[in-house]
Amino acid sequence: MTEAVVPARPRSAAPSGWWGMAAFVATEATLFGVLFGSYAYLRFETVHWPPDGIAAPKVVLPLVLAGLLAATSVPMALASSAARAGLARRASTLILVALAVQSVYFGIQIHQMSSDLTHFTPQRDAYASIYYTLLGADHAHVAVGLLLNIWLLLRLAGGVTRYRIVAVRAITFYWHAVNVLTVLVTACLLSAAL
Amino acid sequence: MRRQEFLQWFGLLGAPLAWTVQLVLGFGVTEARCSAGSARWGVGVDTWEISLMVAAGTVVVLAEICSLALYVATRDVHYDGPPPLGRRRFFVTASSLANVLFLAVILMSGLAAVYHTPCRQS
């Protein structure tokens, strides 16, 4: 009796650049873990949440926006695959698509935050402080991601190199993490409306 | 190789895990101290905090020793080299520095918890 030999798919170990991003994401996850813990602590120590005078957050728009941002994980993942296959133009197009959606998300969120600031400031009370801290930290991460994508597009204009492939993989990983964090931050802040 | 793999992961993850345990347990102990149900616990908060600080600090020192041992063992490898040796070098370079920071964080939060008076609004 003979056995068919199926060639095993070669296991490609992640490069150090990818692991560096993984370590960075772990530190950011710790930061957000502490913020979520602070939110829960303040929430359960306070009788009225949000406090009197502050309207409960709107539900639909933040959910749609978070879903929109999370969807950009798809073009980013495809861009990573394209870069690994040596297809620079395809990777750039996919990153450009993701960048366009991410920019729209960021623009609307900043507009929303500016609108909130006209109603209540971070110094007002514990709710306002943790609300703006969580939201601000999340927006800052999105802003950094936008800059990284722009930098990536500029680099990929010169073609694909091993270094640039690592960069695409690492930044894709970063975006997956930011998208997960955004969904969690949105869910956390919307819990005040329940 | 297996030994090096262990040293690499313990050197990298030992300190953050020790700090996490100290932070979460320390918070829990302080919170418990301030609730009526734990009034007759018998063990003071300071004893808990100092024990946690010493235990976490010991783990970090061991992790640092592992990192430094592997740092010396991989001195001929470039951190951007092919895995697993390149990755190992990259990890121990980062963790041998990060462990020092974690030790400082653990000592500072442990000592601050001892000098802090719980159950009082700041």
Interface residues (C-beta under 8 A of the other chain):
Chain A: A13 A14 P15 S16 G17 W19 G20 A23 A26 T30
Chain B: P16 Y79 D80 G81 P82 P83 P84 G86 R87 F90 F91 A94
